[in-house]
Amino acid sequence: DSIQVEFEKPMPPEMVQSLLNDLVVKMTEEIATHCTKQNQLNLKCLDESIVRIALKQIVQRSQLKSLLLDEGQLNSFLNRFYKSQGFITVQVGSNTFLLTELGPYSNENGIANGVSKDLPERFSERLKNVAQVDSRFVLVDNFAEISAAWFHLKSAECLGVDLEGHLSMGGLLELVQISNGKTVFVFDIYKMKHINDLEVPENKELYDFASEVIKTLFTDTTRKIVFHHGVNDRTALYFHFGIEEMRTFDTSGVYIFNQIMKQKLAQKRETFQLAPSDLAERQIVQKEYVQSPGLNLVLKHYNATHGENDLKEIIYSRFGDPNWWKYFTSRPIQPDYFKYAARDAEDLIEVSYKMQDELLPLLAKLFPEVSLEPKDIEELLIIISNTFNLSLIHI
């Protein structure tokens, strides 16, 4: 297949590499969107042919990206970029993709897709004071702890995330928990926004600092953000921090998808009168649907390092108290509530990789004609996660 990129407006040489990176990102997003819309990729009416098409699109996308970044192709692109225009059309075989108009590349960090991977300069002095981190769970409610969270999380390729509060438009956000697989940083948003007096400049700067760290971490689309049933979390992130685009992986949606693929495989084996490998597979195929799982079910199923969150029943019992809200909003934060919140995010990264490892051999058996790599599986599950969240989203 040939790839043609046409420009008309001149572009300075120093912007070329950023533009090329942006082209790759936009093209892959466009193909993924096209794939999802055209093939109705959702969990309610999942068909083998749909998954097969999606996988082929993803594999082609990976090959396309490699082709674009090939040294020979790069030289060809560089020659064209000097006569460039604000609109990009990309010809891939018989398909033409019209990508969005390119804005001026004035980003001080030079990040191609408009996402800043560093914090604004105004917080540079605050980053000089960093708290020591020596525990699994860290409560974040001052400048030194926010700085520590930033330095420990900014290089992570994947983050496990959970939120606590009334997670809807206008709802009260209490906590944002972020794990890098080793440490969980629990941002006490309620204290920083509602207990502290934001009329005091120092308090306002503290809340702005925490918000900027959260936003910068989550909107870097090279990083995978793992939620469990994250539709409400994403709603809260949008209304509180303006965070919209993230590269999300949802362990609830992926669990359902993996179970459906097990059903498909078991059905395929029974069609050809081949016995399922074990009793569990035969039981799966007899189910009419796969129920959306609770977090503890997923943690147990994938043998998460720290096991199930044994504080869930204790915390849920608090809602039986007429004054339940006082428990969650009193400060200092209640120890059980703090640990419960941190545990919900702690093992999400581990589970996400185990889910990918589980799915690869399943898809290889179901779709032997598609050559798959681990990165292709991750891309498919990102699409599955976004589709799962979009089908459930509410305000």
BELUR-V435030 format. One record per backbone hydrogen bond with DSSP energy under -1.0 kcal/mol. CO is the residue of the C=O (numbers start at 1). NH is the residue of the N-H. Records with the same first field share a line. If there is no record, write none. Layout:
CO: NH + NH
This chain:
4: 91
12: 15
13: 16
15: 19
16: 20
17: 21
18: 22
19: 23
20: 24
21: 25
22: 26
23: 27
24: 28
25: 29
26: 30
27: 31
28: 32
29: 33
30: 34
31: 35
32: 36
33: 37
34: 38
35: 39
36: 41
40: 42
47: 51
48: 52
49: 53
50: 54
51: 55
52: 56
53: 57
54: 58
55: 59
56: 60
57: 61
58: 62
59: 63
60: 64
61: 65
62: 66
63: 67
64: 68
65: 69
70: 74
71: 75
72: 76
73: 77
74: 78
75: 79
76: 80
77: 81
80: 83
81: 84
86: 102
88: 99
90: 97
92: 95
95: 92
97: 90
104: 106
107: 110
111: 114
120: 123
121: 124
123: 127
125: 128
126: 129
136: 184
138: 186
140: 188
142: 146
143: 147
144: 131 + 148
145: 149
146: 150
147: 151
148: 152
149: 153
150: 154
153: 156
157: 224
159: 226
160: 179
162: 177
164: 174 + 175
165: 167
166: 168
168: 171
172: 166
174: 190
175: 164
176: 187
177: 162
178: 185
179: 160
183: 180
184: 138
185: 178
186: 140
187: 176 + 189
188: 192
189: 193
190: 194 + 195
191: 196
197: 200
200: 204
201: 205
202: 206
203: 207
204: 208
205: 209
206: 210
207: 211
208: 212
209: 213
210: 214
211: 215
212: 216
213: 217
214: 218
215: 219
219: 221
220: 223
224: 159
225: 249
226: 161
227: 251
230: 234
231: 235
232: 236
233: 237
234: 238
235: 239
236: 240
237: 241 + 243
238: 242
246: 248
247: 225
249: 227
250: 254
251: 255
252: 256
253: 257
254: 258
255: 259
256: 260
257: 261
258: 262
259: 263
260: 264
261: 265
262: 266
263: 267
264: 268
265: 269
266: 270
267: 271
268: 272
269: 274
270: 273
278: 282
279: 283
280: 284
281: 285
284: 287
294: 298
295: 299
296: 300
297: 301
298: 302
299: 304
300: 303
304: 307
308: 310
309: 312
311: 315
312: 316
313: 317
315: 318
316: 319
317: 320
318: 321
321: 324
323: 326
324: 327 + 328
325: 329
326: 330
334: 338
335: 339
336: 340
337: 341
338: 342
339: 343
340: 344
342: 345 + 346
345: 348
347: 351
348: 352
349: 353
350: 354
351: 355
352: 356
353: 357
354: 358
355: 359
356: 360
359: 363
360: 364
361: 365
362: 366
363: 367
367: 370
373: 376 + 377
374: 378
375: 379
376: 380
377: 381
378: 382
379: 383
380: 384
381: 385
382: 386
383: 387
384: 388
385: 389
386: 390
387: 391
389: 393
